[in-house]
Amino acid sequence: MRTWFLSSFVFLSACGGGPAAPAWQSNAKSSLDAFQQAYLRGDTRVAEAEFALARRELASTGNAALVARAELIRCAARTASLEIDDCPGFEKLRADAGPEELAYADFLAGRATRAAADDPLSRLVSAGVEFRRGRASPQTIAAAVEIASAQGWRRPLLTWLGVEEKRAEAVGDAAALERIRRRITLVRGG
């Protein structure tokens, strides 16, 4: 996901030695990065404020495709945390989205496949899409827990631990259930 974002927003950084990029570009990129980190940490208030700022900066260009791309970034972060919806912010802008945005929206909706990039967020988004499609194996779930844990991403970690908890309950694995519940309590600050 991050690779898709960075490669598609290459224009957001000024080229060395050339004229300075417009402020909206660096402001939007900075705010989208801050949104992702705050969202994944579980800081909803900061995440919403940063996303609103990024959206405002992008909207100032009058380019709906840029705003649509930002909405997909928000949907991808939500998908990584298993907060799955129909990406309403993107859907309002679908008519102005380009082929790459439409393909990514189809991927997030589980209607298309896409190879995950090697960064942690891309892998977590892919796991979320697999979960949405009903194809998340126990290995996928365990990998998602470890990715979120290694990055210190509280929101998706708690969600994926909740999935593991339900699986342990379903199979009657009392030892795993207790271990998972201790971990959830620790993450929640208990």
C-alpha positions, 0 to 999 in steps of 0.5 A: 500500500505504501509503495503504491502511495509513494510511487503514485504521489512521486510528484509530491516531493520536489526534485533536487535543484528544481523549483520548490514544489507547491506547499499543498504537495508537501502538506498533503503528503505529510498529513497523509503520513501522519494520518496513517501513523495516528490511525494505526496507533489507534489515535482516532482524533489525530488521525481524523484531523490529519486526514481532513487537512490532507483532503483539504490540501488535495481538494484545493487543486480541484483534482478529484482524482487526487482526493479519490486516491487519498480516500483509498489510502484511508480505506486501506488503513481501515482494511488493515485494521479489519474495519471493512466498509465500501469506502464511501469517501472514494465511491463519491469520487469514483467517476473521476478516478483513474484506472489505477485507483479503480483497480485498487478500489476493486482490490480493497473490495475483494473483487481483484487480486494484487501482490502485496509490496514488501512493506508491513502496511501492504502486507497487512492490507493484503491480509485484511482483503483476504479476511474480507474475502473469507480466505484468511488462513490461520497463518495469514492471521498469525502473520497479521498479528506479528506485523502489527505487533512489530510495528507497534500498530495498536489498532490492527493488533487488537483487531487481529488478536480478536480474530485469533481469540475467536478462533481459539474459542471456536476450537476450544484451545483454552491455553491459546485463548488465555495467552491471547487474552493476556496479550489483548489486556497488555495492549489495551494497557491493563 
